[in-house]
């Protein structure tokens, strides 16, 4: 009894909201992304390279607690990869390697990344509001293989982002709507990653749910690839909360 009273006192004394003393969240989803934008300098657009869409996937784990000051933690890994070929209609350069018009180019675009997020939960009732910081670790590449030359540029940069999430639960139902985003424009890097969703949760000892949404990722990285890409499309996910 004393332990329960102490835990309740710590929760009420915290400047941040905490509906549960400890909580583990997990999710996995499938994202159908359409490509637009350009790569290289001089650049060529994604459509000319044959990059139209790809089937991407992601998963995440989040740990929340009642302790004040110490942020909650979230890890998400997103796999983004597209391997296409096309006869290009213009000359373009990738990392100082030139590919000439009217030749077949095989393109491998990989923007796989891992997000390490520390955040505070400001509200947790019928409205959830989280704010924090994300370190996005890219582990990908852009590769072009023509009839004569092959060039690959590694994308292994670490980019800090501002993180935010808001979710509204409809009272006396399992339905909710929400939005989540990571964004920052700093020096030669600009990233905006925003999603909106509607979900339904089956309440039990372990809360299980489904989620449908739309995600748009805009990436402008000043590397040897000169990548300025947009990937957007619907996604579906399953979620668990312990």
C-alpha positions in Angstrom: 0.0 0.0 0.0 2.8 2.4 0.9 4.5 1.7 -2.5 1.3 2.5 -4.3 0.8 5.8 -2.4 4.5 6.7 -3.1 4.1 6.0 -6.8 0.9 8.0 -7.1 2.5 10.9 -5.3 5.5 10.9 -7.7 3.1 10.8 -10.6 1.0 13.8 -9.4 4.1 15.7 -8.5 5.6 15.4 -12.0 5.3 18.4 -14.3 4.5 16.0 -17.1 1.5 13.8 -17.7 1.7 10.0 -17.0 -1.4 7.8 -17.2 0.6 4.6 -16.6 3.6 4.1 -14.3 5.4 2.0 -17.0 4.3 1.4 -20.6 5.9 -0.4 -23.6 4.5 0.3 -27.0 5.4 -1.5 -30.2 4.2 -1.3 -33.8 5.0 -2.4 -37.3 3.7 -1.2 -40.6 3.8 -1.3 -44.4 4.1 1.9 -46.4 3.4 2.3 -50.1 5.5 5.3 -51.2 5.5 7.2 -54.5 8.7 9.0 -55.5 9.2 12.5 -56.9 12.1 14.9 -56.9 15.6 14.7 -58.3 19.2 13.4 -57.7 22.6 14.4 -59.1 24.1 17.7 -60.2 23.1 18.6 -62.9 20.1 16.7 -61.7 17.6 14.2 -63.2 14.1 13.7 -61.9 12.9 10.5 -60.3 10.4 9.7 -63.0 13.1 9.7 -65.7 15.1 7.2 -63.6 12.0 4.9 -63.4 11.6 5.6 -59.6 7.8 5.5 -59.3 6.9 3.7 -56.1 8.2 1.1 -53.6 6.9 -1.1 -50.8 8.6 0.1 -47.6 8.2 -1.2 -44.0 9.0 0.1 -40.5 8.8 -1.0 -36.9 9.2 0.9 -33.6 9.4 0.5 -29.8 8.6 3.1 -27.3 9.2 3.1 -23.5 7.3 5.5 -21.2 7.6 5.9 -17.5 6.4 8.2 -14.6 9.8 9.6 -13.6 10.1 13.4 -13.9 12.8 15.1 -15.9 14.0 11.9 -17.6 12.5 11.7 -21.1 10.7 8.8 -22.6 12.5 6.8 -25.4 11.4 5.7 -28.8 13.3 3.8 -31.5 12.0 3.4 -35.1 13.6 1.8 -38.1 12.3 2.5 -41.6 13.4 0.5 -44.6 13.1 2.5 -47.8 14.6 1.0 -51.0 13.8 1.1 -54.7 15.8 -0.6 -57.5 14.7 0.5 -61.0 16.0 0.9 -64.6 15.2 3.3 -67.4 16.5 4.7 -70.6 17.4 8.3 -69.6 16.4 11.2 -71.8 19.1 13.6 -70.5 22.6 13.7 -69.3 23.1 13.9 -65.5 26.0 13.7 -63.1 26.2 11.7 -59.8 29.2 12.5 -57.6 31.1 13.9 -60.6 30.4 10.8 -62.7 28.4 11.7 -65.9 25.8 9.4 -67.4 24.8 10.4 -71.0 21.3 10.6 -72.5 19.8 7.6 -74.3 21.6 5.0 -72.3 20.0 2.5 -69.9 20.7 3.3 -66.3 20.0 1.0 -63.3 19.3 3.1 -60.2 19.3 1.8 -56.6 18.0 4.4 -54.1 18.2 3.5 -50.4 17.0 6.0 -47.8 16.9 3.5 -44.9 17.2 5.2 -41.5 16.8 4.7 -37.7 15.3 7.3 -35.5 16.4 7.6 -31.8 13.9 9.9 -30.1 13.8 11.3 -26.5 10.5 13.0 -25.7 8.2 14.2 -22.9 4.6 13.4 -22.6 2.8 16.7 -21.8 -0.7 15.3 -21.9 -2.1 11.7 -21.6 -5.8 11.5 -21.2 -8.3 11.7 -24.1 -5.6 13.9 -25.7 -2.0 12.7 -26.0 0.7 15.3 -26.7 4.4 14.4 -27.0 7.3 16.7 -27.8 11.0 15.9 -28.1 14.1 15.5 -30.2 15.1 12.9 -32.8 18.5 11.8 -34.1 17.9 10.3 -37.5 20.7 7.9 -38.6 20.7 7.3 -42.3 22.3 4.1 -43.5 21.6 4.1 -47.2 23.0 4.9 -50.6 22.3 6.1 -54.2 23.8 4.0 -57.0 23.6 4.4 -60.7 25.0 1.8 -63.2 25.1 2.7 -66.8 26.5 1.0 -69.9 30.0 2.1 -69.1 30.2 3.6 -65.6 29.0 2.8 -62.1 28.8 5.3 -59.3 27.7 4.8 -55.7 27.3 7.5 -53.0 26.8 6.4 -49.4 24.2 8.2 -47.3 25.4 7.6 -43.8 24.6 11.0 -42.2 23.2 11.8 -38.7 20.6 14.6 -38.7 18.9 16.1 -35.6 15.2 16.7 -35.8 12.4 18.2 -33.8 9.7 15.6 -32.8 6.0 16.0 -32.1 3.0 13.8 -31.8 -0.7 14.5 -31.0 -3.5 12.0 -30.8 -7.2 12.5 -29.9 -9.2 9.5 -28.5 -12.9 9.6 -29.1 -14.6 9.1 -25.7 -16.1 5.7 -24.9 -14.7 4.1 -28.0 -11.6 2.6 -29.3 -11.2 5.1 -32.2 -8.6 7.8 -32.4 -7.0 10.2 -34.8 -3.5 11.6 -34.7 -0.5 13.1 -36.4 3.2 12.7 -35.9 6.2 14.6 -37.4 9.9 15.1 -37.5 11.3 18.2 -39.1 14.3 20.5 -39.3 16.1 22.7 -41.8 19.8 23.1 -40.9 22.7 24.2 -43.1 22.6 22.0 -46.1 20.1 19.5 -44.8 16.3 19.8 -44.8 14.0 17.0 -43.7 10.2 17.0 -43.2 8.6 13.7 -42.2 4.8 14.0 -41.4 2.1 11.4 -41.0 -1.6 11.5 -40.1 -3.7 8.5 -39.1 -6.9 7.0 -37.8 -6.8 3.9 -35.6 -8.8 1.5 -33.5 -7.6 -0.1 -30.3 -9.0 -3.3 -28.8 -8.7 -2.8 -25.0 -7.5 -5.7 -22.9 -4.6 -6.8 -20.7 -2.5 -6.0 -23.8 -4.0 -3.3 -26.0 -3.9 -4.3 -29.6 -4.8 -2.0 -32.5 -4.8 -1.3 -36.2 -3.9 2.0 -37.9 -4.4 3.4 -41.3 -2.6 6.6 -42.4 -0.7 8.7 -44.9 3.0 9.6 -44.7 5.0 12.2 -46.6 8.8 12.3 -46.3 10.8 15.1 -47.9 14.6 14.8 -47.9 17.1 17.3 -49.2 20.6 16.2 -48.4 23.8 17.9 -49.6 26.0 14.9 -50.1 27.7 13.7 -53.2 24.3 12.5 -54.4 22.6 15.9 -54.2 19.4 14.1 -53.2 16.2 16.1 -53.1 13.4 13.5 -52.9 9.8 13.3 -51.8 8.2 10.0 -50.9 4.5 9.9 -50.0 1.7 7.5 -49.8 -0.7 5.4 -47.5 0.4 3.0 -44.8 -1.2 0.4 -42.6 0.1 -0.8 -39.2 -0.6 -3.0 -36.2 0.2 -1.7 -32.7 0.6 -3.2 -29.2 0.7 -1.6 -25.8 1.8 -3.5 -22.7 
